[in-house]
Amino acid sequence: MSNGEWLPMPQTEEQQRIEARTNELADAAAKKLGMSRRKFMATTGGMAATFLAM
């Protein structure tokens, strides 16, 4: 994401895999808990899902 002032480097393949896996884990958990992925990712469960994906 960029505001136009500065463009970040593109994600590496590994970063893309981690992001995709995090989204998979978060989608499943959020659905089970009856919340949006965005809300889930703001919880400690979201942090745990990210660490698990890494």
ZATI-219595 format. One line per field, with one value per residue (C-alpha): x, y, z. Coordinates in Angstrom, 1 decimal. Example, Ala and Ser with C-alpha at 12.3 -4.5 7.8 and 13.67 -1.06 7.14 Angstrom:
<sites>
u = [12.3_13.7]
v = [-4.5_-1.1]
w = [7.8_7.1]
</sites>
This chain:
<sites>
u = [0.0_1.3_0.2_2.0_4.9_6.9_6.5_7.4_9.4_7.2_6.6_8.9_7.4_7.8_5.9_3.1_2.8_2.8_0.1_-2.1_-1.7_-2.5_-5.7_-6.7_-6.3_-8.0_-11.0_-11.6_-11.3_-13.3_-16.1_-16.1_-16.3_-19.0_-16.8_-15.2_-11.6_-10.7_-12.1_-10.4_-7.0_-7.3_-7.4_-4.7_-6.0_-5.1_-1.6_-1.4_-2.6_0.1_2.8_1.5_1.7_5.3]
v = [0.0_3.5_7.1_7.9_9.6_6.5_3.1_0.1_-2.8_-5.6_-8.6_-11.5_-14.9_-16.0_-12.9_-13.6_-17.2_-16.1_-13.5_-16.0_-18.6_-16.0_-15.0_-18.7_-19.3_-16.0_-16.6_-20.0_-18.8_-15.7_-17.7_-20.1_-17.2_-15.3_-12.2_-10.6_-11.4_-7.7_-8.0_-11.3_-10.0_-7.3_-9.9_-12.0_-14.9_-12.9_-12.5_-16.2_-17.0_-14.8_-16.4_-19.8_-18.9_-17.9]
w = [0.0_-0.7_-0.4_-3.7_-2.1_-1.7_-3.3_-1.2_-2.6_-4.0_-1.7_-2.0_-2.8_0.8_2.0_-0.4_0.8_4.4_3.7_1.8_4.6_7.2_5.3_5.1_8.8_9.7_7.3_8.9_12.5_11.9_10.3_13.2_15.7_13.7_13.0_10.1_9.2_9.9_13.5_14.0_12.9_15.5_18.3_19.9_17.7_14.7_16.0_16.7_13.2_11.7_13.8_12.8_9.1_9.5]
</sites>
